């Protein structure tokens, strides 16, 4: 019969317990699942080891010199929870494994009463003990049940197969016991159902075989880096300068003025910014948009209304930055343009992404946090919104009052993307072709992020403000349309990369040299090491 028993020549109990303690410090879930199998000769020791490991990890987080205040996903706003009921908050944090890291930090934060922090940590420790006992008992029961079910197989080596289902049960069961946990489970399952929410590595995995095919077809795995000779780093692979790109677009009226702010002392950077604002041919003043000169997915994009706010931003975002006038829009679109193969400069619009900014409306009874938690879409990105809003989360907006949750037109920051093929007109295409044809150095494919008064202005190609232009790794962002199928979205994605390889092969025949895979990796590592500032944009 299947049994979690270990062999007679197993290592000493002290060594097993130490190994399980180390494992539980890294992952209490895995420790709770594995410990009953390894420590089967002393079943009482398994929950003790798991609880000790989890508590040690909590205490290590609480002892960090710089306690980070975090909000959890699905509406768990810990400062309010701690103030209202510290003991219950500790027990809840123990049940919600993904939220545990928030509580020890908040217990040390300056605005949390010391007594409340101690109470919460005591409750957290007690909750870890209870959780460990229940989890290990559950795992033991599952293993014994599986042993009875698989008894006809007469195998003593099948017990490791119980670990995976036990891990799933131990992960899901605690969350299912609380309203917040059930919301977290709902969000997790909802995000799994549509490609819009898939992690990037999962979404791009099916693209890899197609890239291999394109590499063979065009005799070069990285031939796409020959595209966009006017953009550095392989036509915009990663880490390209936004300021350099905006300068290459020239003085077209639609191109927003962009000031480069080099690294240095915050006061010197602010002085340089103010001087730059005054010396422009078309001067502008606050409010302005500040963002990294090299950034992705809306990282550290900030609407700055005063010089004091700019100084605070430049003190944290220490990498090179750019400043642009704030274009009120209010509409924003992503226009993907591609050059026609065989033509020197003419091209067409490949796609348009319509952006819908997240806005809540108050009901006079619920807080912003509660409105987000119950919204069918906004709850899927609750952590982003709650982190951005801070104390605004606990405000109860009056009935009908609009609460804008994001200013950045980026999907990772909470903006809804949808297909805007109906917005493509000859007038707009002429304007985009003019911008692309005037790009210094040459442009083959890129996405123009544009703000304008409304959709009619976009169709006419009038009143446009180009925020930035992205190169070879820019996405045709309409593929994130929640109303579109995954197959349709992959068709859009494959079409972009097919065009990149064709245009890159043309450039190579004209004398361009592609970057190597090693070059692309070095660029990626250099960019990752240069990122500063908050990942949460305005």
C-alpha positions as CSV (number, residue, x, y, z in Angstrom):
1,X,0.0,0.0,0.0
2,X,1.2,3.5,-0.8
3,X,2.7,5.1,2.3
4,X,4.8,8.2,3.0
5,X,7.2,6.1,5.0
6,X,10.9,6.6,4.5
7,X,13.6,4.0,4.4
8,X,15.3,2.7,7.6
9,X,18.6,4.2,6.6
10,X,17.1,7.7,6.4
11,X,19.3,10.6,7.7
12,X,19.2,11.6,11.3
13,X,16.1,13.4,12.5
14,X,17.9,16.6,13.4
15,X,19.3,16.8,9.9
16,X,15.9,16.2,8.3
17,X,14.3,18.8,10.6
18,X,17.0,21.4,9.7
19,X,16.5,20.8,6.0
20,X,12.7,21.1,6.3
21,X,13.1,24.3,8.4
22,X,15.3,25.8,5.6
23,X,12.7,24.8,3.0
24,X,9.8,26.3,5.1
25,X,11.7,29.5,5.4
26,X,11.8,29.7,1.6
27,X,8.2,28.5,1.0
28,X,5.8,27.6,3.8
29,X,3.5,25.9,1.3
30,X,6.2,23.6,0.0
31,X,7.4,23.0,3.5
32,X,3.9,22.0,4.7
33,X,3.5,19.6,1.8
34,X,7.0,17.9,2.0
35,X,7.5,17.8,5.8
36,X,4.8,15.1,6.5
37,X,6.5,12.7,4.1
38,X,10.0,13.3,5.3
39,X,9.2,13.5,9.1
40,X,6.7,10.7,9.1
41,X,8.3,8.9,12.0
42,X,7.6,12.0,14.2
43,X,4.4,13.5,12.8
44,X,4.1,16.1,15.6
45,X,7.4,17.7,14.4
46,X,6.1,18.6,10.8
47,X,3.8,21.4,11.8
48,X,6.3,22.8,14.3
49,X,9.0,22.9,11.6
50,X,6.7,24.6,9.1
51,X,5.4,27.1,11.5
52,X,8.9,27.9,12.8
53,X,10.1,28.5,9.2
54,X,7.2,30.7,8.3
55,X,7.5,32.8,11.5
56,X,11.3,33.2,11.0
57,X,10.6,34.5,7.5
58,X,8.0,37.0,8.8
59,X,10.4,38.2,11.5
60,X,13.2,38.6,9.0
61,X,10.9,40.8,6.9
62,X,9.8,42.8,9.9
63,X,13.5,43.5,10.9
64,X,14.4,45.1,7.5
65,X,15.7,48.6,8.1
66,X,13.4,50.1,5.4
67,X,9.9,48.8,5.8
68,X,8.1,48.9,2.6
69,X,4.4,49.7,2.8
70,X,2.5,47.4,0.4
71,X,-1.1,47.0,-0.5
72,X,-2.2,43.5,-1.4
73,X,-4.1,42.4,-4.4
74,X,-7.9,42.1,-4.3
75,X,-8.6,45.1,-2.0
76,X,-6.5,44.2,1.0
77,X,-5.6,47.6,2.3
78,X,-3.4,46.8,5.3
79,X,-3.1,50.2,7.0
80,X,-6.8,50.4,7.5
81,X,-7.0,46.8,8.5
82,X,-4.3,47.2,11.1
83,X,-5.9,50.3,12.6
84,X,-9.3,48.7,12.8
85,X,-8.4,45.2,14.0
86,X,-4.7,44.3,14.4
87,X,-5.4,40.8,15.8
88,X,-7.8,39.9,13.0
89,X,-5.3,41.3,10.4
90,X,-2.6,39.0,11.7
91,X,-4.8,35.9,11.4
92,X,-6.0,37.0,8.0
93,X,-2.4,37.6,6.8
94,X,-1.5,34.1,7.9
95,X,-4.4,32.6,5.9
96,X,-3.6,34.6,2.8
97,X,-0.1,33.4,2.0
98,X,0.4,35.9,-0.8
99,X,-0.3,38.8,1.6
100,X,2.0,37.9,4.5
101,X,4.8,40.1,3.3
102,X,2.7,43.2,3.7
103,X,2.0,42.8,7.4
104,X,5.5,42.7,9.0
105,X,6.6,45.7,7.1
106,X,3.5,47.7,8.1
107,X,3.9,46.7,11.7
108,X,7.2,48.7,11.6
109,X,5.9,51.6,9.5
110,X,5.9,55.0,11.3
111,X,2.1,55.5,11.1
112,X,1.2,52.2,12.6
113,X,0.7,52.3,16.4
114,X,3.4,50.2,18.1
115,X,1.0,48.2,20.2
116,X,-1.1,47.4,17.2
117,X,2.0,46.3,15.3
118,X,2.9,43.9,18.1
119,X,-0.6,42.6,18.4
120,X,-0.7,41.9,14.6
121,X,2.6,40.1,14.7
122,X,1.5,37.9,17.6
123,X,-1.6,37.1,15.7
124,X,0.4,36.4,12.6
125,X,2.6,34.0,14.5
126,X,-0.4,32.2,16.0
127,X,-2.0,32.0,12.6
128,X,1.1,30.5,11.1
129,X,1.1,27.7,13.8
130,X,-2.6,27.0,13.1
131,X,-2.1,27.1,9.3
132,X,0.9,24.8,9.5
133,X,-0.9,22.2,11.7
134,X,-4.0,22.2,9.3
135,X,-1.8,22.1,6.2
136,X,0.4,19.2,7.3
137,X,-2.6,17.3,8.6
138,X,-4.4,17.8,5.3
139,X,-1.3,16.6,3.4
140,X,-1.0,13.5,5.6
141,X,-4.7,12.7,5.0
142,X,-4.3,13.1,1.3
143,X,-1.3,10.8,1.2
144,X,-3.0,8.1,3.2
145,X,-6.1,8.3,1.0
146,X,-4.0,8.1,-2.1
147,X,-2.2,5.1,-0.6
148,X,-5.5,3.3,-0.2
149,X,-6.6,4.2,-3.7
150,X,-3.4,3.0,-5.3
151,X,-2.9,-0.1,-3.2
152,X,-3.6,-2.4,-6.1
153,X,-0.4,-1.1,-7.8
154,X,1.7,-2.6,-5.0
155,X,4.3,0.2,-5.3
156,X,6.2,1.8,-2.5
157,X,7.6,4.6,-4.7
158,X,4.5,6.4,-5.7
159,X,4.2,8.7,-2.7
160,X,6.2,11.6,-4.4
161,X,3.3,11.9,-6.8
162,X,1.1,13.0,-4.0
163,X,3.2,16.2,-3.5
164,X,1.8,18.1,-6.5
165,X,-2.0,17.6,-5.7
166,X,-1.2,18.3,-2.0
167,X,0.5,21.5,-2.9
168,X,-2.5,22.6,-4.9
169,X,-4.9,21.8,-2.1
170,X,-2.8,23.5,0.5
171,X,-2.5,26.6,-1.6
172,X,-6.2,27.0,-2.4
173,X,-7.8,25.8,0.8
174,X,-6.7,28.7,3.1
175,X,-7.6,31.4,0.6
176,X,-11.1,29.9,0.1
177,X,-11.9,30.4,3.8
178,X,-11.9,34.2,3.7
179,X,-13.8,36.8,1.5
180,X,-10.5,38.3,0.5
181,X,-9.1,35.0,-0.4
182,X,-12.0,34.0,-2.5
183,X,-11.7,37.3,-4.4
184,X,-8.0,36.5,-5.0
185,X,-8.9,33.1,-6.3
186,X,-11.6,34.6,-8.6
187,X,-9.1,37.1,-9.9
188,X,-6.4,34.4,-10.5
189,X,-8.8,32.2,-12.4
190,X,-10.2,35.1,-14.4
191,X,-6.8,36.2,-15.5
192,X,-5.9,32.7,-16.6
193,X,-8.9,32.5,-19.0
194,X,-7.9,35.3,-21.4
195,X,-4.5,36.1,-23.0
196,X,-4.9,39.7,-22.1
197,X,-3.7,38.9,-18.5
198,X,-1.2,36.1,-19.2
199,X,2.4,36.7,-18.0
200,X,4.7,37.8,-20.8
201,X,6.8,34.7,-20.8
202,X,3.6,32.5,-21.3
203,X,2.2,34.9,-24.0
204,X,5.4,35.0,-26.0
205,X,6.2,31.3,-25.7
206,X,4.3,30.2,-28.8
207,X,6.0,33.0,-30.8
208,X,9.5,31.4,-30.3
209,X,9.0,28.5,-32.9
210,X,7.7,31.1,-35.4
211,X,10.8,33.2,-34.8
212,X,13.0,30.2,-35.4
213,X,11.2,29.6,-38.7
214,X,11.6,33.2,-39.7
215,X,15.3,33.1,-38.8
216,X,15.8,30.1,-41.1
217,X,13.7,31.7,-43.9
218,X,15.7,35.0,-43.8
219,X,19.0,33.4,-42.9
220,X,19.5,35.3,-39.6
221,X,18.0,34.8,-36.2
222,X,18.4,38.5,-35.4
223,X,18.0,40.1,-38.8
224,X,15.1,42.1,-37.5
225,X,17.7,44.3,-35.6
226,X,18.6,45.8,-39.0
227,X,15.2,47.6,-39.0
228,X,14.9,51.2,-37.9
229,X,18.4,52.4,-38.6
230,X,17.5,55.7,-37.1
231,X,17.0,54.1,-33.6
232,X,19.8,52.8,-31.5
233,X,20.1,49.4,-29.9
234,X,19.0,47.3,-32.8
235,X,16.2,49.6,-33.9
236,X,14.7,49.8,-30.5
237,X,15.3,46.4,-28.9
238,X,15.6,47.8,-25.4
239,X,17.1,50.8,-23.6
240,X,16.8,53.2,-26.6
241,X,16.7,56.9,-25.8
242,X,13.2,58.5,-26.0
243,X,14.8,61.9,-26.3
244,X,16.9,60.9,-29.3
245,X,13.8,59.4,-31.0
246,X,11.7,62.5,-30.5
247,X,14.6,64.6,-31.9
248,X,14.8,62.3,-34.9
249,X,11.1,63.0,-35.6
250,X,12.0,66.6,-36.3
251,X,10.0,69.7,-35.8
252,X,6.6,68.4,-37.0
253,X,3.8,70.3,-35.2
254,X,2.4,67.0,-33.9
255,X,5.7,66.1,-32.1
256,X,5.7,67.2,-28.4
257,X,8.8,69.1,-27.3
258,X,11.1,66.9,-25.2
259,X,13.8,68.0,-22.8
260,X,16.6,65.6,-21.7
261,X,17.5,65.7,-17.9
262,X,20.9,64.0,-17.4
263,X,21.8,62.3,-14.1
264,X,23.2,64.4,-11.3
265,X,22.3,66.1,-8.1
266,X,18.5,66.6,-7.8
267,X,18.9,70.4,-7.4
268,X,21.1,70.6,-10.5
269,X,18.7,68.5,-12.5
270,X,15.8,70.7,-11.5
271,X,17.7,73.8,-12.4
272,X,18.6,72.4,-15.8
273,X,14.9,71.5,-16.4
274,X,13.7,75.0,-15.6
275,X,16.3,76.5,-17.8
276,X,15.3,74.1,-20.6
277,X,11.6,75.0,-20.3
278,X,12.5,78.7,-20.8
279,X,14.8,78.2,-23.7
280,X,12.6,76.1,-26.0
281,X,11.3,77.6,-29.3
282,X,7.8,76.7,-28.0
283,X,8.1,77.2,-24.2
284,X,5.8,75.4,-21.9
285,X,5.3,75.3,-18.2
286,X,3.9,73.1,-15.4
287,X,2.2,70.7,-15.3
288,X,4.6,68.5,-17.2
289,X,5.2,64.8,-17.7
290,X,8.4,63.3,-16.4
291,X,9.5,59.8,-17.3
292,X,12.8,57.8,-17.7
293,X,14.7,58.4,-21.0
294,X,14.8,54.6,-21.4
295,X,11.7,52.9,-20.0
296,X,9.0,50.4,-20.7
297,X,5.4,49.6,-19.7
298,X,4.8,53.1,-18.3
299,X,7.5,52.7,-15.6
300,X,7.9,55.8,-13.5
301,X,5.7,58.1,-15.7
302,X,4.6,61.0,-13.5
303,X,2.4,64.0,-13.9
304,X,4.3,66.8,-12.1
305,X,2.4,70.0,-11.3
306,X,5.1,72.0,-9.4
307,X,8.9,72.4,-9.3
308,X,8.8,70.9,-5.8
309,X,7.1,67.8,-7.2
310,X,9.7,67.6,-9.9
311,X,12.5,67.8,-7.3
312,X,11.0,64.9,-5.4
313,X,10.7,62.9,-8.5
314,X,14.3,63.5,-9.7
315,X,15.5,62.5,-6.2
316,X,14.1,59.0,-6.6
317,X,14.3,58.5,-10.4
318,X,18.1,59.0,-10.7
319,X,18.5,57.7,-14.3
320,X,18.4,60.0,-17.3
321,X,14.9,61.5,-17.6
322,X,12.8,63.4,-20.1
323,X,10.3,66.2,-19.7
324,X,7.3,66.8,-22.0
325,X,4.3,69.2,-21.8
326,X,1.2,67.6,-20.5
327,X,-1.1,67.0,-23.4
328,X,-4.7,67.1,-21.9
329,X,-6.0,64.8,-24.6
330,X,-8.2,63.4,-23.2
331,X,-8.1,60.6,-25.8
332,X,-5.0,58.5,-26.4
333,X,-4.2,55.9,-29.1
334,X,-1.4,53.6,-30.2
335,X,-0.8,53.8,-34.0
336,X,1.4,51.0,-35.4
337,X,3.0,52.0,-38.7
338,X,5.1,49.8,-41.0
339,X,7.0,50.6,-44.1
340,X,5.9,48.8,-47.3
341,X,8.6,46.2,-48.3
342,X,10.4,47.3,-51.5
343,X,9.5,51.0,-50.9
344,X,12.0,53.5,-49.6
345,X,9.7,55.4,-47.3
346,X,6.0,54.9,-48.0
347,X,4.0,52.7,-45.7
348,X,0.7,52.2,-44.0
349,X,-1.0,51.9,-40.6
350,X,-0.8,48.3,-39.5
351,X,-3.2,48.7,-36.5
352,X,-4.6,51.2,-34.1
353,X,-5.1,50.6,-30.4
354,X,-7.9,52.5,-28.7
355,X,-7.2,53.3,-25.0
356,X,-9.9,53.6,-22.4
357,X,-8.7,55.0,-19.1
358,X,-10.1,53.4,-15.9
359,X,-12.7,55.6,-14.1
360,X,-14.8,54.6,-11.1
361,X,-18.0,56.4,-10.1
362,X,-18.8,56.8,-6.4
363,X,-22.1,55.6,-4.8
364,X,-21.8,57.5,-1.5
365,X,-21.6,54.3,0.5
366,X,-18.4,52.4,-0.4
367,X,-14.8,53.3,-0.3
368,X,-12.7,53.5,-3.4
369,X,-11.0,50.3,-2.3
370,X,-14.3,48.5,-2.0
371,X,-15.5,49.8,-5.4
372,X,-12.3,48.5,-7.0
373,X,-12.6,45.1,-5.2
374,X,-16.1,44.5,-6.6
375,X,-15.6,45.9,-10.1
376,X,-15.4,43.0,-12.6
377,X,-12.4,44.5,-14.4
378,X,-10.6,46.8,-12.0
379,X,-10.4,44.1,-9.4
380,X,-8.1,42.3,-11.8
381,X,-5.4,45.0,-11.4
382,X,-6.4,46.0,-7.9
383,X,-2.8,46.1,-6.5
384,X,-1.7,48.6,-9.2
385,X,-4.6,50.9,-8.4
386,X,-4.3,50.6,-4.6
387,X,-0.6,51.3,-4.6
388,X,-1.1,54.3,-6.8
389,X,-3.9,55.8,-4.9
390,X,-2.6,55.3,-1.3
391,X,-4.8,56.9,1.3
392,X,-7.3,57.9,-1.4
393,X,-8.4,54.2,-1.2
394,X,-10.3,54.8,2.1
395,X,-12.2,57.8,0.8
396,X,-16.0,57.4,0.1
397,X,-16.7,59.3,-3.1
398,X,-20.1,61.0,-3.3
399,X,-22.7,59.4,-5.6
400,X,-21.8,59.9,-9.3
401,X,-18.4,61.4,-8.6
402,X,-15.8,60.2,-11.1
403,X,-12.5,58.8,-9.7
404,X,-9.8,58.4,-12.3
405,X,-7.6,55.4,-11.5
406,X,-4.8,56.0,-14.0
407,X,-3.4,58.8,-16.3
408,X,-0.9,56.6,-18.1
409,X,-2.1,55.0,-21.3
410,X,-0.4,51.7,-20.6
411,X,-2.1,48.3,-20.1
412,X,0.2,47.4,-17.2
413,X,-0.9,50.5,-15.5
414,X,-4.6,49.7,-15.8
415,X,-5.8,51.1,-19.2
416,X,-8.1,49.0,-21.3
417,X,-6.8,48.4,-24.8
418,X,-9.1,47.6,-27.7
419,X,-8.9,47.3,-31.5
420,X,-9.4,50.6,-33.3
421,X,-9.3,49.4,-37.0
422,X,-12.4,51.6,-37.6
423,X,-10.3,54.7,-36.9
424,X,-7.9,54.3,-39.9
425,X,-8.6,56.9,-42.5
426,X,-6.6,58.3,-45.5
427,X,-6.2,61.6,-43.7
428,X,-4.6,60.0,-40.6
429,X,-2.5,57.7,-42.8
430,X,-1.1,60.8,-44.6
431,X,-0.1,62.4,-41.3
432,X,1.6,59.3,-40.0
433,X,3.4,58.8,-43.3
434,X,4.7,62.4,-43.1
435,X,6.0,61.7,-39.5
436,X,7.6,58.4,-40.6
437,X,9.2,59.8,-43.8
438,X,10.7,62.7,-41.8
439,X,12.4,60.4,-39.3
440,X,16.1,61.0,-39.4
441,X,18.1,57.8,-40.2
442,X,15.1,55.8,-41.4
443,X,12.1,54.1,-39.9
444,X,10.7,50.7,-40.9
445,X,8.2,49.8,-38.1
446,X,7.1,51.5,-34.9
447,X,4.2,52.5,-32.7
448,X,3.3,56.1,-32.3
449,X,1.6,56.8,-28.9
450,X,-0.6,59.8,-29.7
451,X,-2.9,62.0,-27.6
452,X,-5.7,64.2,-29.2
453,X,-9.1,65.7,-28.3
454,X,-11.2,62.8,-29.6
455,X,-11.6,60.1,-32.2
456,X,-12.8,62.5,-34.9
457,X,-9.6,64.6,-34.5
458,X,-7.6,61.4,-34.9
459,X,-9.4,60.4,-38.0
460,X,-8.8,63.9,-39.5
461,X,-5.1,63.7,-38.5
462,X,-5.5,67.1,-36.6
463,X,-4.6,68.2,-33.1
464,X,-2.3,65.2,-32.6
465,X,0.4,65.1,-29.9
466,X,3.0,62.4,-30.4
467,X,4.1,61.3,-26.9
468,X,6.7,58.8,-28.0
469,X,7.6,56.4,-30.7
470,X,8.6,52.8,-30.0
471,X,10.8,50.6,-32.2
472,X,11.1,46.9,-33.1
473,X,9.8,45.5,-29.8
474,X,6.8,47.8,-29.7
475,X,3.6,45.8,-29.6
476,X,0.6,46.1,-31.8
477,X,-1.3,46.7,-28.6
478,X,-4.8,46.1,-30.1
479,X,-4.0,42.4,-29.5
480,X,-4.9,42.9,-25.8
481,X,-8.5,43.6,-26.8
482,X,-10.6,41.5,-24.3
483,X,-13.3,41.1,-27.0
484,X,-10.9,39.4,-29.4
485,X,-9.9,35.7,-29.4
486,X,-6.4,34.4,-28.6
487,X,-6.1,33.0,-32.2
488,X,-6.8,36.5,-33.6
489,X,-4.3,38.1,-31.3
490,X,-1.5,35.7,-32.3
491,X,-2.3,36.4,-35.9
492,X,-1.7,40.1,-35.2
493,X,1.5,39.3,-33.3
494,X,2.9,36.9,-36.0
495,X,2.1,39.5,-38.7
496,X,4.3,42.2,-36.9
497,X,7.3,39.8,-36.6
498,X,6.9,38.6,-40.2
499,X,7.1,42.2,-41.4
500,X,10.1,42.9,-39.1
501,X,12.1,40.0,-40.6
502,X,11.2,41.0,-44.2
503,X,12.2,44.6,-43.7
504,X,15.3,43.7,-41.7
505,X,16.4,41.4,-44.6
506,X,16.0,44.3,-47.0
507,X,18.2,46.5,-44.8
508,X,20.8,43.8,-44.5
509,X,21.0,43.5,-48.3
510,X,21.6,47.2,-48.4
511,X,24.6,46.9,-46.0
512,X,23.2,46.9,-42.5
513,X,24.6,44.5,-39.9
514,X,22.4,42.8,-37.4
515,X,23.2,42.5,-33.7
516,X,24.1,39.1,-32.3
517,X,22.1,37.3,-29.7
518,X,24.9,38.1,-27.2
519,X,24.5,41.8,-28.0
520,X,20.8,41.6,-27.4
521,X,21.4,39.9,-24.0
522,X,24.0,42.5,-23.0
523,X,21.6,45.3,-23.9
524,X,18.8,43.7,-21.8
525,X,21.1,43.3,-18.8
526,X,22.4,46.8,-19.0
527,X,18.8,48.2,-19.2
528,X,17.7,46.1,-16.2
529,X,20.5,47.5,-14.2
530,X,19.7,51.1,-15.0
531,X,16.0,51.1,-14.0
532,X,15.2,53.4,-11.1
533,X,12.0,54.9,-9.7
534,X,8.6,53.4,-9.1
535,X,7.1,50.9,-11.5
536,X,3.7,52.5,-10.7
537,X,2.9,55.4,-13.0
538,X,0.3,58.1,-12.5
